[in-house]
Amino acid sequence: MPANLPLTRHLANFVVSLDTSSLPPEVLEKARACLLNGYGMALGSHTTPFAPVARAAALAMDGRVDAGGATLLGDGRKTTMGGAALANSALFHGRAQEDTCGAAHLGAIMIPLLTAMIEARGWPVERLIPALVAGYEVGGLIESAYSARTTPSGLRASPLYGIMAAAAAAARLMDLSAERTAAAIANAASFAGGILQSFDDGTDEWRYQVGVAGRQGLIAAELARAGSVSAPHALEGRNGFVRAFARTDCDVDALAARLGRDWSMHRVTFKPYPVCAFNQTPVTAGLVLRERIAGRAIQAVRVRMNPFETGYAGMDSKGPFNSVSGTLMSIPFCIANTLINGVPSMAHMTTYTDARVNALIGETDLLADENVPRLSCVIETDLQDGSALVQEQRMTTADYSYGRDRVSELVRRIGTESGVPGAVYDSLENFVAHPDQGIGVVLVCFAALPSVVQE
């Protein structure tokens, strides 16, 4: 590429070059796994209470749009593309088992948005996967470079970087030129934000941040398509995104050199349990430890994790809890619940008065240990008989980077828990393998849910 290009233009040139026929096979396959996980987890989240709140807000703002609108998945009514992106993201985020790219949940932002755009505007479904990859690569690249700085300062990675992922994905779906795609990414950088306080307070704003990011990403792309004049140096400029949020310099050439070589798609991971991404390994370790304890009484538990994770909002909370937004973040709750009840279910995660769990929460401490790598943990357990057990669990993104077969097993297990007919997953998997069937296949899958409004 020519020297001295702004980063927005480097990103845009890469985005417009993406096509299903030219994507590396392993990247294409990972994108299909992301689609299956995204839709599958959204189906399994139909009993969670967050999407109805977002639907009500979307309908209040945008109204019903029966002709040319986008479906509120799991509901059946239609509204605007932006309204559907806002509401449906809350459904994709309902179990907190969406995919993770670094510290950001990009799939829960982009998949609902792209689905709504294809339905409402008839954009070619053949662009769905290239658009999805575009978003993971743009959002993932910036997240990987700067989330270690932005997250400890209280900024949540999903909306902060996800809005740029959404803008890039929307621009690719619209088939915008490189110039207009750069403008879309620049607009998104100007609209970015999102804080972590809701995790500390155990409230639900984080459930809706992903939908807001998707809606704002769509706005960024639509403004660019309409001809917005947008800052070319929105990322690396003196008052740009990187300096404003990460408080550091932006090495444009180094980041640009990673495009198409260091694929962010390879960093995307999936969650086997309905808890925070950082809590997946501790729960895994807790299940092993539970078998080793074999019912003996526990006196104290210490969980050692990397400081980046222990410093995340809500991780050290001991309650009292009154929402799943609090329990799924809390290491003391997740470990106590796992040691007492085994594999965590949504029923376990929303039970706040289990006396045995609450008693063990009080005896469970989270400790920062820089010798423990990220995505790993050490659980030290003192038993009342005087013995002690240590479970060290070292894991990397490779352990959670599932293929489509493993994702299928996961979403079907969740579907069984939440009452989704197996035939729905058959149809969904067929669509993921052959998207040229049309987005209507996905809509039929969600229309089969028992929670869909009958009018």
N, C-alpha and C positions, 0 to 999 in steps of 0.2 A: 504494500500500500504506500501511497505518497507520504513523504515525511511531513511532520508538523500538523497532521490532521487532529482535530479535536477528538476526544474519546467518544463523544456521541456519534461522530461520523464513522469511526472505526467499528463501533458496535452496529450501526445501521448497515454498513456495507456487508458485514457478516450476516446480519439477519436476512437481508434480501437475497443472499446467496443460498439460503437453506431450502432444500427440496427433498421430498421423500426419496427420490431416485438417487440422490447424491449423498445422503446421510450414511455414516458408517453403520453397518448392520447391528452392531452392539448398541449404538445410540438409538437407533430406530426401535429395537426390541425393548430397551429400557423405557422409552416413551410409551410404548404399549402397556408395559407393566404399570406405569404411573397412571394411565387412563383407567385401567382395570381397578387399581387400588382406590383412585379418587371416586369413581362412580360406585364401586362396591361398598366403600365405607359410608358414602352418603345414603345408599339404600339401607344399610344397617343402622343408620342414625335417625331413622324416621320417627322413633319414639322419644327422641330427646326434645327438650322444650325450647331450644334456642331459635330454630328456624321460624316457628310461628310468630315470635316477637319481631324478627326481621321482616317477615312477610307483611305483618300489620303496618310496619313503618314504611315499607316500599309502596304498599297500596295507598297509604295515606298521602305520600308525597307524589306518586306518579299515576295513581289510579289504575283501573283495569284497561287493558288494551287488547281486546279480543281479536281484532283483525291486524295481523302483522306484529303481534306482541311475542313475548317470550314466556314460557311456562314457569310457574312457581312449582318446582319439583316436589313431589309428595303432597301437593295441594290441588293442582289441576287448573287453577285460575291463571290468567296471563296478565303481565304488566310490561313495562318498558324493558329494554335490554339492561339498562343500568339498575333498575329495580330488581330484576331477576338475578343479576350478578350479586347484588347486596344480600338478597334473601337466601339464595341457594348456597352461597358460601358458608352461611351459618349452618346449613345442613351438612355440607362436606366437612365442617369443623366440629360436628356435634359430638363425636366420640373421642375427639383429640387423637385419632389414629390416621390422620392424613399423612402424606409423605413429608419428608424433611430434607432440605438441601442446606447443609451446614446448620445454622440456627433458624432458618426461614422455612415456612410452610408454603411453598410456591404453588403446588398443585391445587390446594384448596382455594386459591385466588384465581388461577388461570382457567381451570377446567370448567367451572360454572360460567365464567365470563364468555369463553369461546363457544360453549354450548348455546348460550342465549343469543350470541351474535349470529351463529349459523342458522338457528331457528327463525329469528326475527327478520334477518336481512337476506337470508339465502346465500351467504358466502359459501364457496365450495367446501364441502366436507373434506376434500382431498388436501386442503391446507391445514386441517386440524393438527396433525402431528408436527409438520414443520413449524407452525405457529407456537405449539407447546414447547418444542425444543428451543425456539428462539427466546422464549421467556425464561426458561431454566438457565440458558447460557448467559443472558444479559443480567438477570437478577442474581444468579449464582456467582458470576464472576465478581461483581461488586461486593456481594455479601462475603465471599471468601477473603477478599482483600481487607475489609474494614469492620466486620462484625465484632472482632476481638476488641476493638476500640469503642464501638458504639453501644454494644450490649451492656458492658459494665457501667456505662453512664446513664442507664435507665431507658434506652431506646429499644423497642422491640424490632427484631430483624424482619419479621414477616411483613408488616406494612411498610417499613422503611425501604426495603429492597424489593418487596413484592409489587409495589406500584410501578416500578420500572420494568419488572418482568411482565406485568399485565399490559403496559403500553407497547412493549416490543412484540408481545404475542398478538395483540389486537392489530398492530400495524402490519404484521406479516399476514394475518388472516385477510386484511383489507387489500393486501398486495400494494402497499404504499411504496413509493420510490425511496431510495436511500436518503435523499434530502428530507423528505417528509417523515421518514422513520426516525431520523436523527432529531427532528423537531418533537416528535412524540416522546422520545426518551428524555429530551431536555425538559419538556413540559412536566413529565412525571417527576423528575428530580426536583423541580420547583414546588411540587405539591406534596412531597414526601413527609412522613412523620410517624408517630405512634409510640406510646410509652408503656412501661411494664407495671405500673402501679396496681392494675386490676389483679395481678397475680398475688401481690402482697395482701390485698384486701379480700381475696376470694370472690371477686365479682366477675361479671360476664362481658365487659367491654372487649376483651381480647377475642371473644367469639365473633364479634362483628367487625373487628379491624380488618380481617381478610376481605370481607365483602366491600368495605369502604375502599380498600386499596384497589380491588378489581374495578369498582365503579369509577374511581378517580383515574385509573389507568385507561379506561375507555374514554373518559373525557379528554385526557391528554392526547390520545390518538385521534379522536374526532376533531379536536382543535387543530392538530397538525394537518389532517386531511382537508380542513376548511381553509388552510393557508396561514396558520399562526406564525408570527415571527418570534423565534425561540432562541434562547442563548446557546450558541454552539459550545461554549465552555461551561455548560451548566454543571458538569461533574468536577473538572479539575481547576476551574477558575479561582481567582483570588477570593471571591465570595460564593464559590460553588458548593456543591453537595459535600464533597470530601472534606474540605476545610471546615464547613459549617458543622457537620455531624461528627466526623472522625478526628478533627483537629490535627490533621497531618497533611503532608504533600501527596499528590497523586502522580504516580509514574505511568504516564499514558502509554509509552512504548512497551513497558513491561506487561501491562495488562493486555494491550492489543495483541502482543505476541502469543498470548495464551489461547486466543480464540481459534477454535478448530483443532487445537492440539491438546489442551488440558480441559477436556469436556466436563462441565459441571454436572451433566447427566450422570456421570459415573459416581458422583458424591451423593446422589439421591438415595435415601434410605426409607424403610417402612417400619411401622410400629406394630409389634405383636400384641401389645397390651394397651388398654385405654388410659394411659398415663402420659405425662410429659416425655418428650424425646430423651431428655437427660435421665429420666427414671427407668428407662427400659432395661438397662444393664443391672441396676440394683434389684429390680424385680426378678430378673433372670437369676441373679445370684441368690436372692431370697428364696426362690423356689428350690434351688439345690440345697441350700442351708436347711430349709424346712424338712427335707427328707433326712438329712443328717441328724437333726435334732430329735426326730422321731417321737414327738409328743412330750419330751421333757420340759420342765418349767424353765422359763427364761428370766434371768435377773436383770441384764442390761445388754444393750446393743449399741455399737458405734459403727457408723458408716463413713468411710473415708473416700473422698472424691476430689477431683481436680478443682482448684479454686475458681476457675471460670464457671463451673457448674454450681458449686456450692454458693456462689455469690449471686446466682440468678434469683429473681424475685419469687418468693413463695416457697423456695426449696427447703428452708429450715423451719417452716411453720409447724407448730404443735397444736394449732387450733385454739379454742374450739371451732369445729367445722360445721358449716350449714349449707355448703354448696359443693358440687363436684369440681367447680373451678378452683376451690381450695385444696381438695383432697388429691386431685391428680398431679398437683405441683409438689406437694409435701413429701419429702423423703421419709420423715417419721411415720406419716400415715401409710404411705405405700409399702414400706417395709413391715410395719406392724400388721397391716392387713394381709400381706402376703404370707408372713410367718404363721398367722392365725388361721386364715381362710384358704390359702392356696392361690391358684390362678385368679387374678382380679377380674371381676365382671363389672358391668355398669351397676348391677344391684349392690355389689360390695362397695363400689366407689361412692354410692349415694346413700349408704347407711352410716349415719353420724352418731348413733347411740349404742354401738356395740361396746359393751363394757370391757371385754377382754382386749379389743383393739385399742380403745382409748387408754387403758392402763399401760399397755406396752408402748404406746406413743410417748408417754411420759418418761419412759426409761430408754428411749432411742435418741441418740445424738448424732447430728451431722457434723463432720469435721473436714476442714479444708486441708488437703495434703498435696503439695506440688509434685510429689513423687508418683502420684497416681495419674496416669494419662487420661485425657478426655475420653469419654465413652467407656470408662472402666470404673471399678470400685473395689474396695476391700471392706467386708463386713466382719466385725469382731463381735462375738457373742459370748457373754458370761452366763452360764447356766446355774441354777440354784443348787445343783448337786456339787458345785465347786469346779466343774470342768469348764473348758473354754473351747470354742470352735471358731476358726477363721475361714472365711470363703473369699478368695481373691478371684475376681472375674475381669479378665483383660479382653476387651472386645474393640473392634474397629468398625468403620463404616462398611467394610466388606461383610461383616456378620449380619448386617441388616439390609444389604443390597440384594433383595430377593429377585428371582426370576419370576416370569408370569405364572408358572405352576405353583410356586410357593405363595404368591399373592392370591391366586385362586383359592387355595386351601384356607388362607387367612380370612378373606372376605366371606367365604361360604360359612366358616365357623361363626363369624359375627352375625351373618344372616340367620343362622339357626338360633342364635341367642335372641335375636330381635324379631323373629317370625317372618322372615322374607322367604317366599317360595323358591326352592332350588331352581325351578325352570326360569326364573328371572335372571339368575346368574348364567344360565346356559345362553340366553339371548344376549346378555351383556358381553360375554366372552366372545361370541360370534361377531358382534359389532367391533370389538377391539381388534380382532384379527382382520376384519374386512369393513373398515369404516365407510367404504363406498356404498354400503347399504342405505346410508342416510341417517341423519340425527334422529329421525322419527323412531328408530329402534330404541334409543335411549329413553325417549319420552314415554314410550309404551312400557318400558321396564318400571319407571317411577309411577306410572298410572296404575300399576298392579298392586301398589302398596295399600294396605288397609286403611291408612290415614288420609288417603286422597279424598278431597271434598267431593261429595256427590250432589250435583245440582240438577 
